[in-house]
Amino acid sequence: MTNLEPIDCCDLLCAHEDVVEAVRRAMPDEDTLYDLTELFHVFSDSTRMRILYALFSAELCVCDIATLLGLTQSAVSHQLRLLKSARLVKARREGKTVFYALADDHVKTIINQGLDHVKE
């Protein structure tokens, strides 16, 4: 048994065609919605969120992130590969060391807005 509130429904089955059509025109296409779903899927892992949040403050290498979060370098590398393929982080090589940073300010904005939402 769940404690979900019942959903309010219309008493009269009558779609408002003008509103429905306006919303239909404003909606992104299926491919875009799929890509958006995949983006949010990447955010659905707490390890990836911890890595992204760590990169708010500084550019870090795999060793730095592993030490900071108490993870193995292998685990961090795996998550960074996913984050990089989702274009959420970028890499910069300096000699034999690869440093990671947030790809752009959008990543920080998405996370900050999510934090604001969960803190309300």
N, CA, C and O atoms as a GROMACS GRO file, in nm:
protein
  480
    1MET      N    1   0.084  -0.117   0.000
    1MET     CA    2   0.000   0.000   0.000
    1MET      C    3   0.089   0.124   0.000
    1MET      O    4   0.187   0.130   0.075
    2THR      N    5   0.057   0.220  -0.082
    2THR     CA    6   0.135   0.344  -0.090
    2THR      C    7   0.056   0.459  -0.031
    2THR      O    8  -0.066   0.451  -0.017
    3ASN      N    9   0.126   0.566   0.003
    3ASN     CA   10   0.063   0.685   0.058
    3ASN      C   11   0.052   0.795  -0.046
    3ASN      O   12   0.062   0.913  -0.013
    4LEU      N   13   0.031   0.757  -0.170
    4LEU     CA   14   0.019   0.856  -0.276
    4LEU      C   15  -0.117   0.921  -0.272
    4LEU      O   16  -0.219   0.856  -0.248
    5GLU      N   17  -0.118   1.051  -0.296
    5GLU     CA   18  -0.244   1.123  -0.302
    5GLU      C   19  -0.312   1.091  -0.435
    5GLU      O   20  -0.244   1.070  -0.536
    6PRO      N   21  -0.445   1.088  -0.435
    6PRO     CA   22  -0.513   1.063  -0.563
    6PRO      C   23  -0.490   1.180  -0.658
    6PRO      O   24  -0.476   1.295  -0.617
    7ILE      N   25  -0.488   1.148  -0.786
    7ILE     CA   26  -0.468   1.250  -0.888
    7ILE      C   27  -0.604   1.307  -0.927
    7ILE      O   28  -0.699   1.233  -0.953
    8ASP      N   29  -0.612   1.439  -0.930
    8ASP     CA   30  -0.736   1.503  -0.972
    8ASP      C   31  -0.753   1.484  -1.122
    8ASP      O   32  -0.658   1.498  -1.198
    9CYS      N   33  -0.874   1.451  -1.163
    9CYS     CA   34  -0.906   1.433  -1.304
    9CYS      C   35  -1.022   1.524  -1.341
    9CYS      O   36  -1.098   1.570  -1.255
   10CYS      N   37  -1.034   1.548  -1.469
   10CYS     CA   38  -1.146   1.627  -1.518
   10CYS      C   39  -1.275   1.546  -1.501
   10CYS      O   40  -1.276   1.424  -1.519
   11ASP      N   41  -1.382   1.614  -1.466
   11ASP     CA   42  -1.512   1.548  -1.459
   11ASP      C   43  -1.572   1.530  -1.598
   11ASP      O   44  -1.656   1.443  -1.620
   12LEU      N   45  -1.530   1.612  -1.689
   12LEU     CA   46  -1.582   1.611  -1.825
   12LEU      C   47  -1.468   1.578  -1.920
   12LEU      O   48  -1.363   1.643  -1.916
   13LEU      N   49  -1.486   1.477  -2.004
   13LEU     CA   50  -1.383   1.436  -2.099
   13LEU      C   51  -1.389   1.524  -2.222
   13LEU      O   52  -1.463   1.496  -2.317
   14CYS      N   53  -1.311   1.632  -2.221
   14CYS     CA   54  -1.313   1.727  -2.332
   14CYS      C   55  -1.176   1.794  -2.338
   14CYS      O   56  -1.144   1.878  -2.254
   15ALA      N   57  -1.096   1.757  -2.437
   15ALA     CA   58  -0.963   1.816  -2.451
   15ALA      C   59  -0.975   1.959  -2.505
   15ALA      O   60  -1.062   1.988  -2.588
   16HIS      N   61  -0.889   2.044  -2.459
   16HIS     CA   62  -0.884   2.181  -2.507
   16HIS      C   63  -0.786   2.184  -2.624
   16HIS      O   64  -0.666   2.205  -2.606
   17GLU      N   65  -0.839   2.162  -2.744
   17GLU     CA   66  -0.758   2.141  -2.863
   17GLU      C   67  -0.657   2.253  -2.889
   17GLU      O   68  -0.544   2.225  -2.929
   18ASP      N   69  -0.694   2.378  -2.867
   18ASP     CA   70  -0.601   2.489  -2.892
   18ASP      C   71  -0.481   2.483  -2.799
   18ASP      O   72  -0.368   2.508  -2.840
   19VAL      N   73  -0.505   2.449  -2.673
   19VAL     CA   74  -0.397   2.439  -2.576
   19VAL      C   75  -0.310   2.317  -2.609
   19VAL      O   76  -0.187   2.325  -2.607
   20VAL      N   77  -0.375   2.206  -2.637
   20VAL     CA   78  -0.303   2.083  -2.670
   20VAL      C   79  -0.213   2.105  -2.792
   20VAL      O   80  -0.098   2.062  -2.793
   21GLU      N   81  -0.265   2.171  -2.894
   21GLU     CA   82  -0.186   2.197  -3.015
   21GLU      C   83  -0.069   2.292  -2.988
   21GLU      O   84   0.040   2.272  -3.041
   22ALA      N   85  -0.091   2.393  -2.906
   22ALA     CA   86   0.016   2.488  -2.872
   22ALA      C   87   0.128   2.415  -2.796
   22ALA      O   88   0.246   2.438  -2.822
   23VAL      N   89   0.091   2.330  -2.703
   23VAL     CA   90   0.191   2.253  -2.627
   23VAL      C   91   0.263   2.156  -2.720
   23VAL      O   92   0.384   2.141  -2.711
   24ARG      N   93   0.190   2.091  -2.810
   24ARG     CA   94   0.250   1.997  -2.905
   24ARG      C   95   0.357   2.066  -2.989
   24ARG      O   96   0.465   2.011  -3.011
   25ARG      N   97   0.327   2.187  -3.037
   25ARG     CA   98   0.424   2.262  -3.119
   25ARG      C   99   0.547   2.303  -3.038
   25ARG      O  100   0.656   2.312  -3.093
   26ALA      N  101   0.529   2.329  -2.909
   26ALA     CA  102   0.640   2.375  -2.825
   26ALA      C  103   0.730   2.261  -2.776
   26ALA      O  104   0.844   2.285  -2.735
   27MET      N  105   0.680   2.138  -2.781
   27MET     CA  106   0.758   2.026  -2.729
   27MET      C  107   0.874   1.991  -2.822
   27MET      O  108   0.861   1.997  -2.944
   28PRO      N  109   0.988   1.955  -2.762
   28PRO     CA  110   1.102   1.910  -2.843
   28PRO      C  111   1.068   1.778  -2.913
   28PRO      O  112   0.976   1.708  -2.872
   29ASP      N  113   1.143   1.746  -3.018
   29ASP     CA  114   1.119   1.620  -3.089
   29ASP      C  115   1.166   1.502  -3.003
   29ASP      O  116   1.235   1.520  -2.903
   30GLU      N  117   1.127   1.382  -3.044
   30GLU     CA  118   1.156   1.261  -2.966
   30GLU      C  119   1.306   1.238  -2.946
   30GLU      O  120   1.347   1.197  -2.838
   31ASP      N  121   1.387   1.265  -3.048
   31ASP     CA  122   1.531   1.246  -3.035
   31ASP      C  123   1.589   1.338  -2.928
   31ASP      O  124   1.673   1.297  -2.848
   32THR      N  125   1.543   1.462  -2.926
   32THR     CA  126   1.591   1.558  -2.825
   32THR      C  127   1.547   1.514  -2.686
   32THR      O  128   1.626   1.521  -2.592
   33LEU      N  129   1.423   1.469  -2.671
   33LEU     CA  130   1.376   1.422  -2.541
   33LEU      C  131   1.453   1.299  -2.495
   33LEU      O  132   1.481   1.282  -2.376
   34TYR      N  133   1.488   1.212  -2.589
   34TYR     CA  134   1.568   1.095  -2.556
   34TYR      C  135   1.706   1.138  -2.504
   34TYR      O  136   1.754   1.087  -2.403
   35ASP      N  137   1.769   1.232  -2.575
   35ASP     CA  138   1.900   1.282  -2.533
   35ASP      C  139   1.892   1.346  -2.394
   35ASP      O  140   1.983   1.330  -2.313
   36LEU      N  141   1.785   1.418  -2.368
   36LEU     CA  142   1.766   1.480  -2.237
   36LEU      C  143   1.750   1.374  -2.128
   36LEU      O  144   1.804   1.387  -2.018
   37THR      N  145   1.676   1.270  -2.160
   37THR     CA  146   1.660   1.158  -2.066
   37THR      C  147   1.794   1.095  -2.034
   37THR      O  148   1.824   1.065  -1.919
   38GLU      N  149   1.875   1.074  -2.137
   38GLU     CA  150   2.008   1.015  -2.116
   38GLU      C  151   2.096   1.106  -2.031
   38GLU      O  152   2.172   1.057  -1.947
   39LEU      N  153   2.086   1.237  -2.051
   39LEU     CA  154   2.163   1.332  -1.970
   39LEU      C  155   2.126   1.317  -1.823
   39LEU      O  156   2.213   1.308  -1.737
   40PHE      N  157   1.997   1.316  -1.794
   40PHE     CA  158   1.954   1.304  -1.655
   40PHE      C  159   1.987   1.166  -1.598
   40PHE      O  160   2.006   1.152  -1.477
   41HIS      N  161   1.993   1.066  -1.682
   41HIS     CA  162   2.035   0.933  -1.636
   41HIS      C  163   2.178   0.938  -1.582
   41HIS      O  164   2.209   0.873  -1.482
   42VAL      N  165   2.264   1.013  -1.647
   42VAL     CA  166   2.403   1.026  -1.602
   42VAL      C  167   2.407   1.090  -1.463
   42VAL      O  168   2.492   1.054  -1.381
   43PHE      N  169   2.316   1.182  -1.436
   43PHE     CA  170   2.310   1.248  -1.305
   43PHE      C  171   2.251   1.157  -1.197
   43PHE      O  172   2.252   1.194  -1.080
   44SER      N  173   2.200   1.040  -1.234
   44SER     CA  174   2.128   0.956  -1.138
   44SER      C  175   2.218   0.868  -1.051
   44SER      O  176   2.168   0.787  -0.974
   45ASP      N  177   2.347   0.883  -1.061
   45ASP     CA  178   2.440   0.801  -0.983
   45ASP      C  179   2.511   0.890  -0.881
   45ASP      O  180   2.568   0.992  -0.918
   46SER      N  181   2.508   0.851  -0.754
   46SER     CA  182   2.566   0.937  -0.649
   46SER      C  183   2.718   0.950  -0.662
   46SER      O  184   2.772   1.054  -0.626
   47THR      N  185   2.786   0.849  -0.712
   47THR     CA  186   2.931   0.861  -0.732
   47THR      C  187   2.962   0.966  -0.838
   47THR      O  188   3.051   1.048  -0.820
   48ARG      N  189   2.887   0.963  -0.948
   48ARG     CA  190   2.908   1.064  -1.052
   48ARG      C  191   2.875   1.204  -0.999
   48ARG      O  192   2.944   1.300  -1.032
   49MET      N  193   2.770   1.214  -0.919
   49MET     CA  194   2.736   1.345  -0.861
   49MET      C  195   2.848   1.394  -0.769
   49MET      O  196   2.881   1.513  -0.770
   50ARG      N  197   2.905   1.306  -0.691
   50ARG     CA  198   3.016   1.345  -0.602
   50ARG      C  199   3.135   1.394  -0.683
   50ARG      O  200   3.199   1.493  -0.647
   51ILE      N  201   3.165   1.325  -0.792
   51ILE     CA  202   3.276   1.365  -0.878
   51ILE      C  203   3.248   1.503  -0.938
   51ILE      O  204   3.334   1.591  -0.935
   52LEU      N  205   3.128   1.521  -0.992
   52LEU     CA  206   3.093   1.651  -1.050
   52LEU      C  207   3.102   1.762  -0.946
   52LEU      O  208   3.154   1.870  -0.973
   53TYR      N  209   3.051   1.735  -0.827
   53TYR     CA  210   3.055   1.837  -0.723
   53TYR      C  211   3.199   1.869  -0.682
   53TYR      O  212   3.231   1.984  -0.653
   54ALA      N  213   3.284   1.768  -0.680
   54ALA     CA  214   3.426   1.791  -0.648
   54ALA      C  215   3.490   1.882  -0.752
   54ALA      O  216   3.578   1.962  -0.719
   55LEU      N  217   3.447   1.869  -0.876
   55LEU     CA  218   3.505   1.949  -0.984
   55LEU      C  219   3.451   2.093  -0.986
   55LEU      O  220   3.496   2.174  -1.066
   56PHE      N  221   3.355   2.124  -0.898
   56PHE     CA  222   3.308   2.263  -0.884
   56PHE      C  223   3.423   2.355  -0.844
   56PHE      O  224   3.434   2.468  -0.892
   57SER      N  225   3.508   2.305  -0.755
   57SER     CA  226   3.610   2.388  -0.691
   57SER      C  227   3.743   2.391  -0.762
   57SER      O  228   3.815   2.491  -0.757
   58ALA      N  229   3.777   2.281  -0.827
   58ALA     CA  230   3.911   2.274  -0.886
   58ALA      C  231   3.917   2.170  -0.995
   58ALA      O  232   3.836   2.077  -1.002
   59GLU      N  233   4.015   2.188  -1.080
   59GLU     CA  234   4.050   2.088  -1.180
   59GLU      C  235   4.125   1.979  -1.103
   59GLU      O  236   4.216   2.009  -1.026
   60LEU      N  237   4.088   1.853  -1.124
   60LEU     CA  238   4.147   1.744  -1.047
   60LEU      C  239   4.188   1.629  -1.139
   60LEU      O  240   4.127   1.608  -1.244
   61CYS      N  241   4.291   1.556  -1.098
   61CYS     CA  242   4.329   1.435  -1.170
   61CYS      C  243   4.258   1.315  -1.106
   61CYS      O  244   4.197   1.328  -1.000
   62VAL      N  245   4.266   1.201  -1.170
   62VAL     CA  246   4.202   1.080  -1.119
   62VAL      C  247   4.248   1.048  -0.978
   62VAL      O  248   4.167   1.012  -0.892
   63CYS      N  249   4.379   1.061  -0.953
   63CYS     CA  250   4.434   1.032  -0.820
   63CYS      C  251   4.373   1.125  -0.715
   63CYS      O  252   4.338   1.081  -0.605
   64ASP      N  253   4.361   1.254  -0.748
   64ASP     CA  254   4.301   1.351  -0.655
   64ASP      C  255   4.158   1.312  -0.621
   64ASP      O  256   4.119   1.311  -0.505
   65ILE      N  257   4.081   1.281  -0.724
   65ILE     CA  258   3.939   1.247  -0.704
   65ILE      C  259   3.926   1.119  -0.623
   65ILE      O  260   3.843   1.111  -0.532
   66ALA      N  261   4.008   1.019  -0.655
   66ALA     CA  262   4.003   0.891  -0.582
   66ALA      C  263   4.033   0.912  -0.434
   66ALA      O  264   3.966   0.856  -0.348
   67THR      N  265   4.134   0.993  -0.406
   67THR     CA  266   4.171   1.021  -0.267
   67THR      C  267   4.060   1.098  -0.196
   67THR      O  268   4.022   1.063  -0.084
   68LEU      N  269   4.011   1.201  -0.260
   68LEU     CA  270   3.907   1.285  -0.203
   68LEU      C  271   3.781   1.206  -0.168
   68LEU      O  272   3.722   1.226  -0.062
   69LEU      N  273   3.740   1.117  -0.258
   69LEU     CA  274   3.613   1.046  -0.241
   69LEU      C  275   3.627   0.906  -0.183
   69LEU      O  276   3.527   0.838  -0.161
   70GLY      N  277   3.751   0.862  -0.157
   70GLY     CA  278   3.772   0.729  -0.101
   70GLY      C  279   3.734   0.617  -0.197
   70GLY      O  280   3.677   0.516  -0.158
   71LEU      N  281   3.766   0.637  -0.324
   71LEU     CA  282   3.735   0.540  -0.428
   71LEU      C  283   3.864   0.490  -0.492
   71LEU      O  284   3.969   0.550  -0.475
   72THR      N  285   3.855   0.381  -0.566
   72THR     CA  286   3.972   0.335  -0.640
   72THR      C  287   3.987   0.420  -0.766
   72THR      O  288   3.890   0.477  -0.816
   73GLN      N  289   4.109   0.427  -0.816
   73GLN     CA  290   4.134   0.500  -0.940
   73GLN      C  291   4.055   0.438  -1.055
   73GLN      O  292   4.008   0.509  -1.145
   74SER      N  293   4.041   0.307  -1.052
   74SER     CA  294   3.966   0.238  -1.157
   74SER      C  295   3.819   0.281  -1.156
   74SER      O  296   3.760   0.306  -1.261
   75ALA      N  297   3.760   0.289  -1.038
   75ALA     CA  298   3.620   0.331  -1.026
   75ALA      C  299   3.602   0.474  -1.074
   75ALA      O  300   3.505   0.506  -1.144
   76VAL      N  301   3.695   0.561  -1.037
   76VAL     CA  302   3.688   0.701  -1.079
   76VAL      C  303   3.704   0.712  -1.230
   76VAL      O  304   3.630   0.785  -1.295
   77SER      N  305   3.800   0.640  -1.286
   77SER     CA  306   3.822   0.643  -1.430
   77SER      C  307   3.698   0.599  -1.507
   77SER      O  308   3.662   0.658  -1.608
   78HIS      N  309   3.633   0.494  -1.457
   78HIS     CA  310   3.511   0.445  -1.522
   78HIS      C  311   3.402   0.553  -1.523
   78HIS      O  312   3.338   0.576  -1.625
   79GLN      N  313   3.383   0.618  -1.408
   79GLN     CA  314   3.279   0.721  -1.400
   79GLN      C  315   3.317   0.844  -1.484
   79GLN      O  316   3.230   0.904  -1.547
   80LEU      N  317   3.443   0.880  -1.485
   80LEU     CA  318   3.486   0.994  -1.566
   80LEU      C  319   3.466   0.967  -1.715
   80LEU      O  320   3.432   1.058  -1.791
   81ARG      N  321   3.485   0.843  -1.757
   81ARG     CA  322   3.463   0.807  -1.896
   81ARG      C  323   3.316   0.831  -1.934
   81ARG      O  324   3.287   0.884  -2.041
   82LEU      N  325   3.224   0.793  -1.844
   82LEU     CA  326   3.081   0.816  -1.869
   82LEU      C  327   3.049   0.965  -1.870
   82LEU      O  328   2.974   1.013  -1.955
   83LEU      N  329   3.106   1.038  -1.775
   83LEU     CA  330   3.082   1.182  -1.767
   83LEU      C  331   3.137   1.255  -1.889
   83LEU      O  332   3.078   1.351  -1.939
   84LYS      N  333   3.252   1.209  -1.935
   84LYS     CA  334   3.312   1.272  -2.053
   84LYS      C  335   3.230   1.242  -2.179
   84LYS      O  336   3.211   1.330  -2.263
   85SER      N  337   3.182   1.119  -2.191
   85SER     CA  338   3.102   1.085  -2.309
   85SER      C  339   2.968   1.160  -2.309
   85SER      O  340   2.910   1.182  -2.415
   86ALA      N  341   2.921   1.198  -2.191
   86ALA     CA  342   2.798   1.279  -2.180
   86ALA      C  343   2.828   1.428  -2.193
   86ALA      O  344   2.738   1.511  -2.181
   87ARG      N  345   2.954   1.462  -2.216
   87ARG     CA  346   3.000   1.601  -2.232
   87ARG      C  347   2.976   1.686  -2.107
   87ARG      O  348   2.949   1.806  -2.115
   88LEU      N  349   2.988   1.621  -1.990
   88LEU     CA  350   2.973   1.693  -1.864
   88LEU      C  351   3.107   1.733  -1.805
   88LEU      O  352   3.116   1.826  -1.726
   89VAL      N  353   3.213   1.660  -1.844
   89VAL     CA  354   3.349   1.696  -1.802
   89VAL      C  355   3.438   1.701  -1.924
   89VAL      O  356   3.410   1.643  -2.029
   90LYS      N  357   3.547   1.773  -1.908
   90LYS     CA  358   3.649   1.779  -2.013
   90LYS      C  359   3.783   1.743  -1.951
   90LYS      O  360   3.801   1.755  -1.830
   91ALA      N  361   3.876   1.700  -2.034
   91ALA     CA  362   4.007   1.657  -1.987
   91ALA      C  363   4.115   1.743  -2.050
   91ALA      O  364   4.103   1.791  -2.163
   92ARG      N  365   4.223   1.762  -1.972
   92ARG     CA  366   4.339   1.837  -2.018
   92ARG      C  367   4.463   1.762  -1.972
   92ARG      O  368   4.479   1.733  -1.854
   93ARG      N  369   4.551   1.732  -2.067
   93ARG     CA  370   4.674   1.660  -2.033
   93ARG      C  371   4.786   1.757  -2.003
   93ARG      O  372   4.807   1.856  -2.074
   94GLU      N  373   4.859   1.727  -1.895
   94GLU     CA  374   4.979   1.803  -1.858
   94GLU      C  375   5.087   1.700  -1.828
   94GLU      O  376   5.091   1.643  -1.719
   95GLY      N  377   5.172   1.677  -1.924
   95GLY     CA  378   5.272   1.572  -1.911
   95GLY      C  379   5.204   1.436  -1.908
   95GLY      O  380   5.130   1.401  -2.000
   96LYS      N  381   5.228   1.360  -1.801
   96LYS     CA  382   5.166   1.229  -1.789
   96LYS      C  383   5.035   1.234  -1.710
   96LYS      O  384   4.970   1.131  -1.692
   97THR      N  385   4.997   1.350  -1.663
   97THR     CA  386   4.876   1.364  -1.581
   97THR      C  387   4.763   1.424  -1.663
   97THR      O  388   4.783   1.519  -1.739
   98VAL      N  389   4.643   1.368  -1.645
   98VAL     CA  390   4.523   1.420  -1.709
   98VAL      C  391   4.438   1.485  -1.601
   98VAL      O  392   4.402   1.422  -1.502
   99PHE      N  393   4.407   1.612  -1.622
   99PHE     CA  394   4.323   1.685  -1.529
   99PHE      C  395   4.182   1.695  -1.585
   99PHE      O  396   4.163   1.713  -1.705
  100TYR      N  397   4.085   1.684  -1.497
  100TYR     CA  398   3.944   1.692  -1.536
  100TYR      C  399   3.881   1.816  -1.476
  100TYR      O  400   3.916   1.859  -1.366
  101ALA      N  401   3.787   1.872  -1.550
  101ALA     CA  402   3.712   1.990  -1.505
  101ALA      C  403   3.570   1.978  -1.560
  101ALA      O  404   3.544   1.900  -1.652
  102LEU      N  405   3.479   2.057  -1.504
  102LEU     CA  406   3.345   2.062  -1.560
  102LEU      C  407   3.353   2.112  -1.702
  102LEU      O  408   3.434   2.200  -1.732
  103ALA      N  409   3.270   2.059  -1.790
  103ALA     CA  410   3.276   2.095  -1.931
  103ALA      C  411   3.238   2.241  -1.955
  103ALA      O  412   3.297   2.308  -2.039
  104ASP      N  413   3.140   2.290  -1.878
  104ASP     CA  414   3.098   2.430  -1.894
  104ASP      C  415   3.011   2.469  -1.775
  104ASP      O  416   2.984   2.388  -1.687
  105ASP      N  417   2.968   2.594  -1.773
  105ASP     CA  418   2.887   2.644  -1.660
  105ASP      C  419   2.749   2.581  -1.653
  105ASP      O  420   2.685   2.586  -1.548
  106HIS      N  421   2.701   2.523  -1.763
  106HIS     CA  422   2.569   2.459  -1.762
  106HIS      C  423   2.564   2.347  -1.659
  106HIS      O  424   2.463   2.328  -1.592
  107VAL      N  425   2.673   2.272  -1.646
  107VAL     CA  426   2.677   2.159  -1.554
  107VAL      C  427   2.657   2.209  -1.411
  107VAL      O  428   2.578   2.153  -1.336
  108LYS      N  429   2.728   2.313  -1.376
  108LYS     CA  430   2.714   2.371  -1.242
  108LYS      C  431   2.572   2.424  -1.220
  108LYS      O  432   2.516   2.407  -1.112
  109THR      N  433   2.516   2.488  -1.321
  109THR     CA  434   2.380   2.542  -1.311
  109THR      C  435   2.278   2.431  -1.287
  109THR      O  436   2.191   2.445  -1.202
  110ILE      N  437   2.289   2.321  -1.362
  110ILE     CA  438   2.196   2.208  -1.347
  110ILE      C  439   2.203   2.154  -1.205
  110ILE      O  440   2.100   2.130  -1.142
  111ILE      N  441   2.324   2.134  -1.155
  111ILE     CA  442   2.341   2.078  -1.021
  111ILE      C  443   2.292   2.176  -0.915
  111ILE      O  444   2.223   2.136  -0.822
  112ASN      N  445   2.327   2.302  -0.929
  112ASN     CA  446   2.282   2.401  -0.830
  112ASN      C  447   2.130   2.413  -0.827
  112ASN      O  448   2.071   2.425  -0.720
  113GLN      N  449   2.066   2.409  -0.943
  113GLN     CA  450   1.920   2.415  -0.945
  113GLN      C  451   1.859   2.291  -0.882
  113GLN      O  452   1.757   2.299  -0.814
  114GLY      N  453   1.921   2.176  -0.906
  114GLY     CA  454   1.875   2.054  -0.840
  114GLY      C  455   1.889   2.062  -0.690
  114GLY      O  456   1.800   2.021  -0.616
  115LEU      N  457   2.002   2.117  -0.644
  115LEU     CA  458   2.022   2.135  -0.499
  115LEU      C  459   1.919   2.228  -0.440
  115LEU      O  460   1.863   2.201  -0.334
  116ASP      N  461   1.893   2.339  -0.508
  116ASP     CA  462   1.789   2.433  -0.461
  116ASP      C  463   1.655   2.362  -0.449
  116ASP      O  464   1.580   2.384  -0.354
  117HIS      N  465   1.625   2.278  -0.546
  117HIS     CA  466   1.496   2.209  -0.546
  117HIS      C  467   1.485   2.112  -0.429
  117HIS      O  468   1.382   2.110  -0.361
  118VAL      N  469   1.588   2.032  -0.405
  118VAL     CA  470   1.579   1.933  -0.296
  118VAL      C  471   1.587   1.997  -0.159
  118VAL      O  472   1.543   1.936  -0.061
  119LYS      N  473   1.641   2.118  -0.148
  119LYS     CA  474   1.649   2.188  -0.020
  119LYS      C  475   1.521   2.263   0.016
  119LYS      O  476   1.505   2.308   0.130
  120GLU      N  477   1.429   2.278  -0.081
  120GLU     CA  478   1.305   2.352  -0.054
  120GLU      C  479   1.217   2.279   0.043
  120GLU      O  480   1.109   2.327   0.076
   0.00000   0.00000   0.00000
